Amino acid sequence: MVYDFNGNPVYPVYDVEENVLSSVYDVNGNVLDGETFADETTITDVYTPTVERHVQGGCVDDEGNIYACLYTSGKFLKYNLTTGLETVITPSQASGSQPWGHANGMTYNPNTEYIYAASMKNTGEVYVFNKSCELVNTLYAKNTSDIAFNCWNICYDRLTERFITLSGGVIYFFDDNFDLVTTGSYNVSDWEETRQDIETDGTFIYCISWNTNKIFVFDMNGHRVAIITNTAFTGEPESMCYDWENEVYYIEGMENTNSYYVIRQAEFIES
């Protein structure tokens, strides 16, 4: 990866005539490290249940548990990638239909050991759960004018210890207390509809779309650097989950033919 003088990754890299460079070399002719994205994902089934479950946001913790919210009932599905154990949990505070809103996005913060669910409400609610899926707090996504906005996607960057959410051309960065730290910008048209959740590996922000299935890759400065075809994921992808411990990407969503919940491993980085 190539960095600017502030330590921000620069990708893609251009020559003086504004041509994108596929490789960058040092003065000795050695290729500088960087990511090369495949044109399309390679998908491997990890988990396919036999019960229909309509889920939205998902995330993975450091014990190999993938969480997904059954948004209509407010229940959580917890699946362990190592043991194969599946648990459906009903938080004691869950009441009525869609108690956590649409729960369109979800992420895990290892510093707090909490799960954060983006409600997709115009009033900005971000619900905070412990790993037993009990509600412990309700936060609010607010812009630079201290006005709540619809937070419908969310991820956590462990390298800078910041939450990230994209909305209306603005990239919002929040600290562990969910106080707004800084903002950036991106071109809304660079992320085609239907827009789902986002994920990060600390270098890039991966934005999931459905119909057609694609992954739009942005750097931390809001520049789109790649478009990855994701039609190998049949059905509707809801969220990408990055396992920081093992550097593995998962996509959870709904199977196309029977609306069953699925978890699939996704590979799309060549180097």
C-alpha positions in Angstrom: 0.0 0.0 0.0 1.1 3.6 -0.7 0.5 6.3 1.9 0.4 10.1 1.8 2.3 12.2 4.3 -0.6 12.0 6.8 -0.5 8.3 6.8 -3.6 7.8 4.7 -3.6 5.0 2.2 -3.6 6.2 -1.4 -5.4 4.0 -3.9 -5.5 4.0 -6.8 -2.2 5.6 -7.7 -1.9 7.9 -10.7 1.0 9.1 -12.8 1.5 12.8 -13.7 -0.8 12.4 -16.7 -3.6 11.1 -14.4 -3.3 7.5 -15.7 -4.1 4.8 -13.1 -1.0 2.7 -12.4 -1.4 -1.0 -11.9 1.9 -1.3 -10.0 4.1 1.2 -8.2 7.8 0.7 -7.7 10.5 2.0 -5.4 13.8 3.5 -6.7 15.3 0.0 -6.8 12.6 -1.4 -9.0 10.8 -3.3 -6.2 7.0 -3.5 -6.4 5.3 -1.7 -3.5 2.7 -3.8 -1.7 -1.0 -3.2 -2.6 -4.3 -5.0 -3.1 -5.5 -6.4 -6.4 -9.2 -7.1 -6.5 -10.7 -9.8 -8.5 -13.4 -8.9 -11.1 -15.9 -11.2 -9.2 -16.3 -13.0 -6.0 -15.7 -16.7 -5.3 -18.4 -17.9 -3.0 -18.3 -20.9 -0.6 -21.4 -22.1 1.4 -20.7 -22.0 5.1 -24.1 -22.4 6.6 -27.6 -23.1 5.2 -30.4 -23.6 7.7 -33.6 -25.4 7.0 -35.9 -22.8 8.6 -37.0 -19.6 6.8 -35.6 -16.6 8.5 -35.8 -13.0 7.2 -32.7 -11.3 8.5 -31.0 -8.0 7.9 -27.7 -6.7 9.4 -24.9 -9.1 10.5 -21.5 -9.1 12.1 -18.8 -11.5 13.5 -17.1 -11.3 16.9 -13.6 -12.7 17.8 -14.9 -16.0 19.0 -16.2 -17.0 15.5 -19.8 -16.1 16.2 -21.8 -14.6 13.4 -24.8 -12.6 14.6 -27.8 -11.6 12.4 -31.0 -9.7 13.4 -34.4 -11.1 12.5 -35.7 -7.6 12.3 -39.4 -8.2 12.3 -39.4 -10.0 15.7 -36.3 -8.4 17.1 -34.7 -11.8 17.7 -31.0 -12.6 16.9 -29.6 -15.6 15.2 -26.1 -16.6 16.6 -24.1 -19.1 14.6 -20.6 -20.3 15.7 -18.3 -21.0 12.7 -16.2 -23.5 14.6 -18.8 -25.6 16.4 -21.7 -25.2 14.0 -24.0 -24.3 17.0 -27.0 -22.2 16.1 -28.9 -20.2 18.7 -31.9 -18.0 18.3 -32.0 -15.4 21.1 -34.9 -13.1 22.0 -33.7 -10.0 23.9 -35.8 -9.4 27.0 -36.4 -5.8 25.7 -37.8 -7.0 22.4 -41.4 -5.9 22.1 -43.8 -5.6 19.2 -42.9 -5.6 15.5 -39.4 -4.3 14.4 -38.3 -3.2 17.9 -34.8 -2.4 16.5 -36.2 -0.7 13.4 -35.0 -2.4 10.1 -31.7 -3.3 11.7 -30.2 -2.9 8.3 -26.5 -2.8 9.4 -24.5 -4.3 12.2 -20.9 -4.3 13.5 -18.9 -5.6 16.5 -16.4 -3.4 18.5 -13.8 -5.5 20.3 -12.9 -2.6 22.7 -16.4 -2.5 24.2 -17.3 -6.1 23.2 -20.7 -4.8 22.1 -22.7 -5.3 19.0 -24.1 -2.2 17.3 -27.2 -2.3 15.1 -28.1 0.5 12.7 -31.8 0.9 12.9 -32.5 2.7 9.6 -34.7 5.2 11.5 -34.7 8.8 10.5 -34.3 9.6 14.2 -30.8 8.1 14.1 -31.0 5.2 16.6 -28.1 2.8 16.9 -28.9 0.0 19.3 -26.1 -1.5 21.4 -26.2 -5.1 22.6 -23.9 -7.3 24.6 -22.9 -10.7 23.2 -25.9 -12.3 24.9 -27.9 -10.0 22.6 -29.4 -8.0 25.5 -29.9 -4.3 24.8 -27.4 -2.2 26.9 -27.7 1.3 25.3 -29.3 3.3 22.6 -27.0 5.8 20.7 -27.9 8.4 18.1 -26.1 9.1 14.8 -25.8 12.9 14.5 -24.2 15.1 11.9 -21.9 18.1 12.3 -24.9 20.2 13.1 -25.9 17.8 15.9 -28.9 16.7 13.9 -29.9 13.0 13.9 -29.7 11.3 10.5 -30.8 7.9 9.2 -27.9 5.5 10.0 -28.6 2.4 7.9 -25.1 1.0 7.5 -22.3 0.7 9.9 -18.8 -0.9 10.4 -15.9 -0.6 12.8 -12.3 0.1 11.8 -10.0 -1.5 14.4 -6.9 0.2 13.0 -8.2 3.7 13.9 -10.8 2.7 16.5 -13.6 4.4 14.7 -17.1 3.5 13.5 -17.9 4.3 9.9 -21.3 5.0 8.3 -22.1 6.4 4.8 -25.2 8.5 4.2 -26.1 11.0 1.5 -22.6 11.5 0.2 -21.0 12.0 3.6 -18.7 9.5 5.4 -19.1 9.8 9.1 -16.4 8.7 11.5 -17.4 8.2 15.2 -15.2 7.2 18.2 -15.9 4.4 20.7 -18.3 6.7 22.6 -20.1 7.3 19.3 -19.1 11.0 19.2 -18.5 12.4 15.7 -14.8 12.7 15.1 -14.6 13.8 11.5 -16.4 13.5 8.1 -15.4 12.8 4.5 -17.3 12.6 1.3 -18.1 10.1 -1.5 -20.1 10.3 -4.7 -23.5 8.7 -4.0 -23.7 7.5 -7.6 -20.5 5.4 -7.1 -22.5 3.0 -4.9 -25.4 1.7 -7.0 -28.7 0.6 -5.6 -30.1 -1.4 -4.0 -27.7 -0.4 -1.2 -27.3 -2.8 1.8 -24.7 -2.8 4.6 -20.9 -1.9 4.6 -17.8 -3.5 6.1 -14.1 -2.5 6.5 -10.7 -4.2 6.9 -9.1 -0.9 8.0 -7.9 0.0 4.5 -11.1 -0.1 2.4 -14.8 0.2 2.9 -16.8 -2.5 1.2 -20.4 -1.5 0.2 -22.8 -4.3 -0.6 -25.5 -3.9 -3.3 -28.3 -6.2 -4.4 -30.0 -6.6 -7.7 -27.6 -6.7 -9.3 -25.2 -8.1 -6.8 -22.0 -6.1 -6.6 -19.4 -4.9 -4.0 -18.3 -1.3 -4.4 -14.9 -0.7 -2.8 -14.0 2.8 -1.5 -10.8 4.0 0.2 -11.0 5.9 3.4 -11.0 9.2 1.5 -14.2 8.2 -0.3 -12.7 7.4 -3.7 -14.2 4.3 -5.4 -11.3 2.0 -6.3 -13.1 -1.1 -7.5 -16.4 -2.7 -8.5 -16.6 -6.5 -7.8 -19.3 -8.6 -9.4 -21.0 -10.7 -6.7 -23.6 -12.6 -8.7 -21.9 -15.8 -7.4 -23.9 -15.0 -4.3 -27.4 -16.1 -5.4 -30.2 -14.4 -3.6 -30.1 -11.2 -1.6 -26.8 -10.3 0.3 -27.5 -8.3 3.4 -24.2 -7.7 5.2 -20.5 -8.5 4.8 -18.7 -9.7 8.0 -14.9 -9.4 8.2 -13.2 -11.8 10.6 -10.3 -9.7 11.8 -8.7 -12.7 13.6 -8.5 -14.9 10.5 -8.7 -12.2 7.7 -11.7 -13.9 6.2 -14.8 -12.2 4.6 -18.3 -13.6 5.0 -21.5 -12.4 3.4 -24.8 -13.2 5.1 -28.2 -12.9 3.4 -31.2 -14.7 1.9 -31.2 -17.6 -0.5 -32.9 -16.8 -3.8 -35.0 -19.8 -4.2 -36.5 -20.4 -0.7 -35.8 -17.3 1.4 -33.7 -19.3 3.8 -30.9 -17.5 5.7 -27.4 -18.3 4.4 -23.8 -17.5 5.4 -21.2 -17.7 2.7 -17.4 -17.1 2.6 -16.4 -14.6 -0.1 -13.0 -14.3 -1.7 -12.2 -11.3 -3.9 -8.6 -10.2 -3.1 -5.9 -11.6 -5.3 -2.8 -10.2 -3.5 
